[in-house]
Amino acid sequence: MSNPFTKFFGINDKEKEVASPEVPVEETIEVETEKSFVVDEVKEIKLEDIIPNRFQPREVFEAEKIEELASSMRTHGLVQPIVIRNHSQIEGKYEIISGERRFRAAGKLEWLTIPAIVRSYNDKETAAIALIENIQREDLTPIEEARAYNELMKIFELTQEALAQRLGKGQSTVANKMRLLKLPQEVQDAILTRKITERHGRSLLSLKNSEQQIKLLIEIIDKELNVKQTEERVASLLNKVNEQPKKKFKHVGKNIRLAVNELNRVFKTMEDYGYKYEKEEEENEDYYVVKIKIPKNF
């Protein structure tokens, strides 16, 4: 049986470039991927030799859940071994592929070793398994899910549309989650720690100014605003911006007006694609100034 993750994410296509021309590509990869499924021997591995998965999208492990799992493992033992691989960068160490919560619970119990199955996965396969397995869990936060999507897109060089197809999700679902990554870090952390909901975060996206977003975030938490109240506050702030009198051109030539109008069209396109920026316009006697500030991590 071939590895479903390599086939699913098209690693075969990438490996065609290095496969020997005398050997059919499908046969070569079939043999390689089967190796990872042959060795299913359960071994006792020292906890100190195991390192968490660097591709793990889950950033918050609830202490209460780990304690509950540890209590169950104390009574019944470990029902399912964790899955690990030889670490690709640190000799003599193993990296978790799946089972980090079981690993953490074993640490709570002060076990010296843990039952584990050693598999032969490369970095891409390890990343795919860790990310996809966690995406399928319902308790992953929206920010963790968005970061997992982003990581998969980078690792496998996929567009949002291609990623959505491979995961069996709607493109709008993936796009809406990933838009949350445009929020300031403070807002992302609030969603990550469940201080506010995903819908709160999506409401804040309507504000273009990060300072306004953070200020309203504090208000949401302090006053315990629900989503509807948050949307009303956002609408109120946007109305204040729209009510400000627009600067008028004074004695500006036709060519300058055309140039500024063209710039405004560019800015509108950026807004449509969700890019954040800050713009300042200043009219002087001899020239017209347009300043734009775009974050590097947009």
N, C-alpha and C positions, 0 to 999 in steps of 0.2 A: 504493500500500500504506500503510495507517495504522500508526502507531507502536505496537508491541505492548505497550510499557511503559505508555503512557497508558491504553490500553484495559484492560490487565491490572489496574491499580490504580484504575480507576474515576475518572480525572481528568475524563473526559467528563461525569460526573454533577455535578462541582463547577462545570464551566464552563457548564452549562445556565443558571445563574442570570444570567450576563452575556452570553449569546448573543442576537443579535437575534431577535425573535419572527417576523420576516418570512422569516428564512432558516433552513431545517432545521438542527438542531444537528449531526447526523451529517455533513452536507455541509460545514459550517463547519470542523469539527475535522479532517475528512479533508484539506482543502486545507492547513490549518496544519501538520499533521504530515508531509504529503508533502514540504514544503519542506526538511525536515531530511535527506531522502534524495536530493534532486536533486543537490546540490553534493557531488560525490565527487572533485573535483580535488585532487591531491596537491600540497601547497605546502611549500617549505622555510621553516621558522619558526625564528627565533632561540631558543636554549635559555633565554636570559635573559628572554625575554618570556613564558615558560610557567610556570604555577604549578600545583603538585599539586592534585588534586581534594580539596576540603574534606570531601567525603562519603566519602572512601576509608576503609573499615573496617579495612584492614590497617595495623597499627601497627608491626609488626616486619618489616623487609626484611633478610633474611639476606645479609650482605656477600659470603659465598662464592657464593651464587646469582647476585648481581649481577655479580661478577667473571667467572663462567662465561658469563653472557649477553654481557658486554662482549667477552670473548675471541671468542665466536662472531660478534658484530657486526663486530669488527675484521677477521675473515677473510672473512665472507660479506656484510657490509653489513647494512642493516636490511631484512629480508624483508617485514615488514608495518608500514605507517605507523601512528603513534599517532593517536588520534582526540581532537580538542580542540573547544572552543567559545570564543566571545568571552566574556571574564569579565564576569559580570553586575554587578560592583561596582567593578572597577578598569579604567579606560579604557586601551586599548592593550595589554592583557594577555590571555593565553589561559589557559583552565583545562582540565586533562586530564580526559577522559571515560574513556578506557581506554588503557593502555600506560604506566603509571607506571614499571614496572621497566625497560622499554626506554628511557624518558626518563632514568632514573638511570644506566643503563649508558652512554648517550651522554655523560652528564656525566663519567663515569669516563674515557671516551676523549677528553675535552676537545674534543668536537665543538662547533662554533659554532652549527650549525643541525641540524634533524632533520626528515625527511619527515613531514608530518601532513595529515590530512583535517579540515577545519573543518565542524562540524555546528551546526545551530541547535536547541539543546535548552534548555528552561527548567530552573529549579532542581529541580523535582520529577522531571523526566525524567532529569536528570543523576544525581540521588541514586539513583533506581531502578536505572539501568544499573550504576552503580558498586557499589552494595550487592549487587544480585542476582548480578552477574557474579562477585563475590568469594565470595559464599555458596556458589556452585556449585563453587568450587575446593576440592580436598581438603586443601590445606596451610594453610587458614585455621585459626587456633587457636580453641578453644571460646569464649574470652572475646571475640575479635574477631567471631565468629559471633553471639554473644549480643548484643553491642552493635549489630551490623548489624540484627538483628531489632528491637531496641528503637528504633533510628533510623527504620526503616520504619514501625513502629507509630505513632510520633509524627508523621512527615511526612504519612502518608496516613490518620491517625486510624482505625487498625484495632485490633480486639481480637486476642488471641493466636489465637483460633479462626479468625478471618477471614484473618489473615496465613498461618497454616498451610495453609489451603485454597488461597490464591493461589500459594503456593510449592510445593504438592503434597507437603507434609510432614505427618506426624502431629502433632496438637496437643501430645501428650506430649513429642515431640522438641523442639518450640519451647519449651514450658514448662520442661523440664529444663535447656535451655541458659540460659534467661533467669533461672532461679533462681540461677545462678552469680553474677549481678550483685548479689545480696544479701550476698555474702561481703565481708569487709574488703578495702580496696584492696591491702594487702600480699599477700593470698592471690590476688587477681585477677592481680596482676603476676607472681606465681610461675607461674600457669597460662599467662599470656601469653608468658612467656619459656621455657616448657616445663621448668621446674624440678620441677613436679609435674604429674600428669595430671588430666584432667577428673574421673575417678572419685575421686581424692584429694579434690578440691574438693567433690564431692557428699557425701562422707563427713563433711567438716568442717561442712556445713550442719546436721547433726544437733545440733551444739553451739550453744546460743543465745547464749552469751557471746562477743563478738568477741575479748576478751583470751585466752580459752581457744583460740579458733581460731588466732590468731596464734602463741601459744605452741606449739601442736601442729604448726603449719606449720614452725617452726624445727626441731622434733624430727624431723619427716619428712625434711627436707633434710639435717640433720646426720647422722642415723642411716640415711639412705637406706631408709626404710620403704616396703614395697610396699603395695598397696591393702588387702590382707587384714590386714596388721599395723596399718595405720591404722584400719581399722574396729574392730579389737579394742581399740585405745587409746581410741577414741571411746566404745565400749561401756563400758569401764572407768571413764571419766570420768563418764558418765551414771549409772552404778550408784552412784558416790560421792555424786552429787547426790541420788539417790532414797533413799539410806540415811540421809540427814540427817533427824533427827526433825522432824516438822511441828509448827508452833506450834499450840497448842490455845487455844481461846477460854476465857477465865475470866470468868464472870459477865457474859456478853454477851447482850443481849436478843434476842428472836426476830427483830425487824425488822432489827437490825444483821446477824445471821447471814444473813438472806435477801438483804440488799443485797450483802454480800461474796460470797455464792454466785453472785449474778447477775453481779458483776464477773468472777469466775473463769470463768464461761461465755463472757463477752466475750473474755477473754484466750485461752481455748482456741480460739475461732473465729479469732482473729488468728494463732495458731500454725498452724492448719490451712491458712491462706492464705499461710503462709511469711513473715509479718511478724516482724521481730526486735524485741525489747523487753527492758528490764530492770525487774524488779518488786521492791519492798521492802515488807514488811508489819511493822507495829509496833503492839503493843498497850499502851496506857497505861491509867491508872486511870480516866480519864473519857472517853476516846475511842479509836478504832481508826484507824490511819493506813495507807493504801495508796498507795505512790508508784510511778509508772510512768514510764519514760524511753524515748521512741520516737525513733530517728534520723530526721532530716528527709528523708534520701535513701533511705528504705526502699522 
